Amino acid sequence: MISFTRPNSSTGIPVTILFLMILLCANPLLAEPMDIAFLQRLALKNNPKIKAMESEVRMAAHRIEESRSLEDIKLTFAVNSLPLDTFSFRDEDMTSKEIGLSQMIPLWGKLAIRERIAELDRLKRFEALRKERISMSHQLRQSVYEMRGALASKALLTQIQSQLGLLINSETALSKTGMGTLSGVINANIESIIVDEKQLDLDQKVETLRARITYFTGADVKEPPSISATLLKEIPAETVKAGIKENPELKMASYDTLMSREEMRLREKEYYPDMEAGISYMQRDNTSSVKRADMVSAMVSFNIPVWVKGKKAGVEEMKSKKESNEQTFKDKMNDLEQQAKILMADMEKSRKIHGLYSGRVIPQAELEFESALASYRTSGGLVTVIEKLKALLAFQNELVTSETSYLVSCSELSALIGIEVVE
């Protein structure tokens, strides 16, 4: 500890200046990294919504097999040429009992198109699952980063509160000897109350963020993991540009476009007929004098798509849908590129602010605080010391805020380029 006294005063005032300076000068980038990826994987493993969406992807996979399957075979039982006067199977030559099988066979590649549509639907649902996983991971990371920043601000306020307490005690003691001022004590007390209020706000914020992290992970996280210094490095624009293509929303828009093209092709195939093939076996009873042979029949039939007006309307509908999806894809690409530029600009701003405060502003504020403290030792000026202490706290909070802002923007950018778990 470093202690100081006012002249002609027997009251020593211990001030933990050394500890305060170490805290204020400590670079948050040097914190030992812990594995934040574990929390993200824990959240993705246990979340019921994620599990439900995984089941939907499996459901869509089963529909692929269903889409490429033929319709069920039709089994036909019939009685042919049965005379109504006798209901006998032996009187007429054409009377027979028939059993037959028939199969509708789509032509012109219709089954392949349906299979392709089902596969694209499965891929779209998978990207929807990825979108939810990426969003959940980002929300968890954001909560961790904000909780980390709030705890850092709390630590600063605790140290400032300790300093204010020492200054209040010193000025109170000096006022009794006629060297201190009551107004100085009052000002210091007011600042102490303001710090207490800020502490309460931060306590509530920390608990809210802790509850949110527990919601995502199912675990009670007392302290957030520290962050690797590599997270504060600049991300190349080329990496971001290439990563945008992996954005799940963009991929979903892409699959919508491909699906609409296949649906339009399928509607166009309705201009062409399908084929139904069948075979039947007819059994005939012998008469008393004639032996009648059984018969086999084969049949191929085609539907005739003569009502083209409705089919044309269906094709035009799918054509409009395809054009709409193509424009939606382009709009989503432009939107993501602009979001990426904004986030990268925010990150660069936070990096510069962080460097400015850690390299220039805070060291200068420390010198001003030490100068005010030295002046207070010899000639008073408690208000000036408090103001310099408040300024130092504000600058250090800006340092914490800039780092938190960078990490949140980095997390959002990672989500935008399709990164699910940030290591």
N, C-alpha and C positions, 0 to 999 in steps of 0.2 A: 504493500500500500504506500501511497504518497500522501503525506499530510501537509497542511499549510496552516498558518495563523495570520490573523490580522495584527498589525502593529499595536503594541501596548495591550495586547490581550493575552490572557493566560489560558484561553480556551483553544485547544487544538481541534482541528476539523479534519478527520481522516476522509480522503476522497479516493475512490478506486479508479483513479484516472488511467493507470496502466492497463487495468482489465478492460476498461471502456475503449481505450485506443486499440487494443488488440482486437476487440470485437468489431469495432467500426472499420478497421483496416483489413480485416479478414476477407479474402476474396472468396465468394461463394463457389467459384469455379473449381476451387481446390478441394472441395468436399469429397470424401471417399465414396465411390459409387456403390450402390446396391442394385439388386436385380428387380427392376420394376416390371419386367416381363412376366414374372411369376404371378403378380396380382392380376395382370391382364388375362393370362391363361386361366386363372382361377375363376374369373368373372365369366369368361366364355364357356367354361366347362359346366357351370352350375345353373346358368340362367334358364328358366323355363321357356321364355319366348324363343330363345335360340334353339332349344330342343324341339319346340313345335315347328319351327321353320325347317329344321333338318328333316322332320317327318314329311313335310310338304315336298321337299326335294325328292325323297324316296318315292313318294306317291307319283310324282311326275315321271320318274324313271320307269315305273310300271306301265304308265300310259303309252310309252314308246312301243312296247311289245303289243299292246292292245291295238294301237293305230295301224300296225302293219299286218294285222291278222285279217283273214277273209271273214265274211259273214258266215253264220252257221249254215251247215248243209240242211236243206229242206227234205224231209221224208214225207212221201205222199202215199196214201192208201186210197184206192178207187175201185168202183165197180162199173164196168162198161157194158152198155147195150143190154141191160137187164130188162126183159119183157114185163110189162106191168100187169098183164092178165094172169100170168102163171108164177112170176117171180122165180123162174127156173133157170139154172145155169147151164142146162143141157138142150134146151129147145132151139135157141138161135145160135148161128155159127159165130157171130161176133161177140157173144157174151163172154166176159172174162173178168178175172180179179187181177187187179194191178197194184204193184208196189214200186215206187220210184224214188230216186235221189236227184236233187238238183242243186246247183251251186252258182251263186252270182259272182262274177269275176270282173272287178274293175279293170279297165284297160287304160292304155296311154300313160302309164306311170303314175296313176292316181295314188296307189298305195305308198309309193316311194315319197311322194310329196307330203302325204299325211304323216308319214314317219318323220320326215324332216321337220315339220311343224311341231310335232310332239317333242323332238329332241331340242329344238330351239326354246320351247316352253320350259323344258327342264333346265337348260342353261340360264334362262332368265330368272327362274326361281332360285337357282344357286347364287346368282349375283345379288338377288334380293337378300338372301341369307348373308352373303359377304358384307353387304351394305349395313345390315343390322349389327354384325360382329364388329365391323370397323367403327361404326358410330358408338357402340357401347365401350369399346376400348378407348376411344378418344375422350368420351365423357369421364371415364375412370381416370385417365391420365390427367385431364384438366383438374379434376378434384384433388388429385395427389399434388400437382404443382401448386395449386392455390392454397392447399393446406400447409404445404411446406413454406410458402411465402408468408402466410399468416403467423406461423410459429416463429419464423425469423423476426417478423415485426414485433411479436410479443416479447421475444428475448431483448430486443432493443428497448422497448418501453420499460421492461423490468429494470434494466440498467439505468435508464434515465430517471425512473422513479426513485431508485436508490440514491442517485446523485442529488435529486431535488430534496429528498429527505435529509441528507447530510447538510445541504445548504440551509434548509429551514431551521434545523437544530442549531447550526452555527449562528445564523442571523438572530434567532430568538435569544440565544445566550448573550450575544453582543448588544442587543437592544436593552438588556437589563443593566448593562454597564454604561449605557449611553452612547455606544459606538455604532450600534446597528440601528436600523430603522424598522418601524412597525409596518410601513407600507411595503418594504421589501419582503417581509414575512408574509404579508397578505398576498402579494403577487406570486410568490413561490407556492403558497398553498393553493391558489387558483389554478396554477399550472399543474400542480399535483392532482387536483380533482379532474382536470381535463384529461390527464394521462390515465387516471383510473377509468374514466368513461370510455376511452379508446380501448383500454384493456378488456372491458366488458364486451364491447362490440367484437373484438377479435376472439374472445372466448366463445361467444355465440357462433361466430363464423367457423371456427375450428370444429366445434361440435357438430354443426350442420354438415360440414364437409366430411367429417369422420363417419357420420351416419350414412351419408351418401355412398362413401367407399364401402361401408359394410353392406349396404343394399346391393351393390354391384358384385361384391366378392363373397358375401356370406361370412366374412372373417372380421374380427375386431382388430383394426389397425390402430395401434397407439401412436406410432410415429411413422411418417411417410419416409420412404427410402430416399437417400440423397441421390443427386443426379450426376451422371458422368459429364465431364467437361467437354466431351466430344459433341454433346447435344447443342452446344452453343457455337459450333462451327458453321460457317456459311455453307448452304446447300447449293450446288451448281445448278444453273438454270437448265442445262441440258438434261440433268437427272429429272428435274421436275417436268419438263416438257415430255420426256419419254414416259414418265410415270403416270401422266394424266390418262393415257390410253388404258391403264389398268383400273381406272375409277369404276366402281360397280354401277353407278347410275348411268355413266356413258355406255357401258357394255349392255345394260338393260335396254337403253334406247337403240343401240345397234341391233340387238336381237329382235326388238319390236319391228324395226325396218325390214330385217330379213324375213320375219314371220309374215308380214303384210305382203311381201313379194311372193312368198310361197302360196299364201292364201289367194292372191290374184291368179296365180298359175292354176291353182286347183279349180277356181271358178271358171277359168277359160276352158278347162278340160270338160266342163259340163256340156259344152257344145258337141262333144263326141259321145257315141253310145257306149254303154256297158254291155257285157255279154253274160247270158245265163245258159249254162250247159246242164243237161239232165239225161238220165238213163232210167228206164223202167222195165220191169219184168211183168208180163201178163200171163196168168195161168188160166187155161180153159179146160173145162170138164169134158170127158168123153160122153158121147151119146150111146144109146144101146146098139147102134149099128155103125157109128163113125168114130174113129179115133182122131182127136183134134190136138194138134201140136201147140205147145206153149210158144209165146212170142217175146221178143225183146225189142224195145224202141229206144232210140236216141234222139235228142232234141237240142238244138242250139237256137237261142232267141236273142234279139238285140232290142233295146229300147230306142225309140226314135225321138231325139230332142227337137221337136218341131216348135215348141213354145219358147222362142228365143228372147222374147221381150223381157221376161223376168230374169233370165240368165244374163242378159246384157246389163240390166240394172245392178245385178250382183257383182259383175266384173267392174263396173264403174265405181261401185262402192269401195271395193278393195283397192282400186287404183287411187282413189282419193285418200284412203287410209294410208297407203304406201307413201304418197307424197307428203302427207302430214307427218308421218314418222320420220321421213328423211329430213324435213325441216326441223323437227324436234331434236334430232341427233345433232344437227349443225348448231342449233341454239345452245344445246347442252355443252358442246365442245367449246364454243365461244365463252360461255358462262364460266366453265371450269378454268379456262386459260386466264380470264380476268381475275377470278378469285385467287389463283396461284400468284399472279403478279402482285395483287394487294397484300397477300400474306407474306410474300418475300420482301416487299417493301417495309411492312410492319416489323419483320424480323431484323432487317438491316437497321432500321431506326432504333430498335431496342438494343442491338449490339453496339451501336454508336453511343447511345445514351449510357449504356453500362460502362463502356470504356471511358467516356467523358467524366462520369462521376467517380469511378474508381481510380482513374489516373490523375485527375486535375481538381475536380470540385471538392471531393472529400478531404484530400490532403490539405488544400487551402483552408477549408472549414476547420480542420484540426488545429492548424496554426493560429487561426483567429480565436478559437476557443482557448488555446493555451495562453495566448496573449491576454485575453480578457481575464483568465484565471490568475495570471501573474499580477495584473493590475488590481484585482480584487484583494490579493494578499497584502498589497501595500496601501491602497487608498479606497477600497470599497468598490461599489458598482455592481451590486448583486443582480440588478435588472439586466445589465449587459451580459453577465455570465449566463443568465437563464436564456436570454435571446440567442446567444451563440450556441448554447447547448441544444435549444429547440431547432436551430438551423442545421446543426450537425445531424440530429435525429431525422429531420425531413430529408436531407440529402441521402442518408443511409437507407431510408425507406424507399426513396426513388431508385436506389440501386437494386433493392430487393424486388420492387415492382417491375423494373425493366427486365430483370432476369425471368420473373414469373411470366411476364407478357411474352417474352421470346419463346419460352417453353410451350406456352399454350398455343401460340401461332405455329410453332414447329409441329406440335401434335396435330393441329388442324390441317396443316399442309400434308403431313404424313397420311392422314385419313383421306385427303383429297386425291392423292396419287395412289391410293389403294393399298397402303401398308396396314396390315391388321394389328400386329403386335410390334411395338417399338422396343427394341432390346435395350 
